[in-house]
Amino acid sequence: MRCPLHTGALLGALLGGLGLGTAQADPWIPAAGHGTAKPAVRLFSGDTSFPSTGFTTSTVPASKQSITQLRLTGITGLGDGLALTYDLRWGNIQTSRHGQSASSSGLQDEEIGLAYGLTQTAFFADALTLNVVLPAGQTKPAPAQGTGRWALEPDFEAGLHYHRVSATLLAGPRVFLDGKAVQLRTELDLSARATPRLTFMGSVFFVDTPQSARSLPPGAQGEIYNLLRLGVGVEYRLTRRFRPFFMYETNVAGKGIHAGNRFDFGIAVKY
């Protein structure tokens, strides 16, 4: 059962390690020296997967995965319409199937980028972002913490804000530089302020990977998957600077990746 464990662990590492879905889109570029940092703990659990034969809501038995991830995402204004974005991760992955188990801990694939604001008003904003995925996570022994492959992720972000409601859209490909796969990724984030301190959030994330006809190198199967994930959450404005948040997300459809649920607990720190 070592092969299923290895494949499942690699896909799980992508789910937790590459942060399937990006950090929440933020097309509003902060002023130089200002920004938001979001330290968080992410917990993922799943023991079924979507079959590799087609995009579906049905699942099949798979290795059990438990992922604990420490994550720091954020944006920092650099001036002249530019901002630094980052998504840094450390994780512990545990897998088990038919009495066999494996675990690993360490850095996962990290993401850093540069955003440039286009239109920037109180009601509408859009921006272009170029992210680089750094293959910092180990690929063996299983369970892997990343793909071991560099990737570029050019994104377009747009947002609307009207009274207590806002919506942001992020779309763009993730291009693996080994030339074997391109993921097409889209995320929609919604928020509604129920009270001056309490905000409800929702998210829809979709990724599609057109299948490459060429054979993939060992381990690259983790680049090929499709996924639809929904999320709901809440944020509480404790002070002007500190805003604790909670997010629940579930994988509702996919192809070639684990089904499961994840929980994020963290705090948004504005500066």
N, C-alpha and C positions, 0 to 999 in steps of 0.2 A: 504493500500500500504506500510505498514511499513516493511513487510518482503522483498519485492523486493528492497526497498531502502537499507535495511541492507546488503543484499547479494551483491548488486551492489557497495555499499560503501566499503565493505570488499575487493572485487576484485580490486576496484580502489586504495585502500590503498596499495595493493600488487604492482600494476602497478607503482604507484609513490613512495610508501613508501619503498618497498623492492628493488626498483630500478631494475625492470625487465631487466635483463641483468646486467652484472657486471660493475665495473669501467673498463676502457679500459685496456686490458691486457698489462703487461709490464714485460717480462721475463728477461730484463737486470737489474740486481741487483745493485743499486748504492753503492758507497763506504760509509763507516761509516760516519754518520753526514751529508750526502748529500741525496737529493731526490727531489720529486716534490709534491706540494700541489695544488689542483684544487678547489677553492671555486667557486660555480656556483648557478644560479637560474634556476630551471626547471619548465616549465609551461605545463600542460597536459589538454586536453579538448576532450570530447567524449560524444555522446548521442546515440550510437548504441553498440551492443555487438555481439560477435560470439556465435551462439547457442551451447548448451551443448550436442547436439546429435551427433556431429562429427566435425573433423577438416575441416574447409572450409574457403573460402574467402567471402562468403555471410554473411550479418549481419541482425539483427532484432532490432526493437526499444528497448531502455533501458533507465534507469534513466540517466539524464544529469549529467556529472561529470566535475568539474573544480578543478584542483589541482595545488597549488603553493608550491614548495618545495625549501628549502635552503639546499644545499648539499656541503659537503667537502669530497673529495676523495684524496688519495695520497699514496705515498710510501716513506719510510725513511730507509736508509741503517743502519744496526746495526754492520756490520763487520763480517768477517768469512763467507761470502756468504749469510748472513741472512738479511732480511728486514722486517720491519713492514708495513702492508698495512691496510687501513681503508676506510670506506664509512659511513659517519655520516650524518644524515638527520633530518630535522624539516619540518613539512608540515602543510598546511591548505587545508582541503578537503571540498568541497561544493557539495551536491547532490540535485537534484530536479526531481519530477515526478508527473504529474497530480495535480499540484498546491501545493504539499507538498514538503518541503525543509528541509534540515538539514545541519549542518556544525560542524567541529571540528578542533582544532589546537593543536599542541604539538609535542613532540618527536615521531619519527617513529622507526621502528625496525632498529637497528644499526648493522654494520658489521665490524669486526676487524680480522686480520689474520697475519700469519707469512709465509714468502716466503723464499725458499732456492734455490739458483742458482745452476744449474748443469753445463752444457756447457755455457761458457760466452766468446764470441769473438765479434769482431766488426761486423761480418757478420751474425752470428747465435747465438741465446741464447735460453735456455729453463730453466724452473724452476718448482718447486712444491710449492703449496700454500695450507695452511689449514686455512679456514675462519670460524669464529663462528658468527652466526646471533643471536643477543641479542634481546629478545622480549620486547623492551622498549616502544613500541607504545601501546596506549590504545586500547582495543577491544570493549568497550561499554561505553557510548551509541554510537549508530551509528552517523556519519560514523567512522568506526574503522581506527586507524592509523597503525595497524599491525596485525599479526596472533595470538599473545599471546603465541607463541611456539618457543622453542629453535631449532636451526638447525645447522648442520655442512656442510661445503662445501669444500671438497678437490678438488683442481683444478690442471691440468697440463697446462702450458703455454709454447708456442714456438714462436720464432720470427725470421724473415729474414730481413736483411737490405742490399740493394744493390744500390749504388749511391743515387738517389733521391727518391727511392721507398722502402717502408717497408710493411710488412704484419705480423700480430700477431694473433695467435690462442689460445683460452682459452676453455677448455672443462672439465667437471666434474659434479658430482651430487650435489644436495642440499638435504640433508637427514634430515627430520623433526624428532626430537627425540621422539615424541609421537608414532612413528612407523606406522603412517597412510599414509604417502606419501613420495615418492622420486622423485624429479624433475631431469631430465637429461638435462643439459644446455650446449650450445655451442655458442661461439661468435667469429667472424672473423672481425678484424679491418684492414683497408687498409689506407695508406697515400702516397701522392705523392707531392714532393716539386716542385711547379711551378716556383718559384723565390727564391732567397736567404731568403726572408722574408715570403712568402705566401705558405701555405701547404693546399692541399685539402685532405679531409678524407671521408671514407665510412665505413659502418658497416653492418653486418648481424648477427642477434641474433635469436636463436631458442631454445625453451624449450618444452620438452615433459614430461608429467606426466602420467605414467602408472596408470590406474584406480585401486584403491584398492577395493577389493570385500567386505571388512569389512565396517560396518557403521562408518561414521565419527562423531566425537563429535561436539557439537554446535560451529559454527564459522570456523571449519576446512575446509569448502568448498573452502575457499580461497587458500588452498594448491593445489587444483586440477584444472589445466588449461593447455592448450597448446597455443603456440604463435610463430609466425614468424614476425620479425620486421626488417625493413630496415632503414638505416640512411645515411645522407650526411652532411658534415660540412666543416668548413674552420678554419684555425688557422693562426694568424699573429704574426710574431716575432717582437714585439715592441722593446725589448732589449734582451740581452743574457738571462736575468732572467725572464722577463715578456712576456707572450704569450697569448693574448686574443683569445678566440675561440667561435664559434657558431655551434650548431648541431641541425639538424631537423630529427626527427624519426617518422615513421608511422607504425602502426600495419596492416599488409597486409593479414594475415590469422590467424586463431586461433580456440579455442574451450573453451567455458565457461568463457570468459573474455571480458572486454570492448574493442571495437575498438576505435581508436582515434589517435591523433597526439600529439607530445610533442616537446618542444623547450628548448634547453640548452644555456644559456649565462654565460660565466665565463672567468677565466684567469688562465693559468697554471703558477705557480711560481716555478722556479727551484732554488735550494740552495745547 
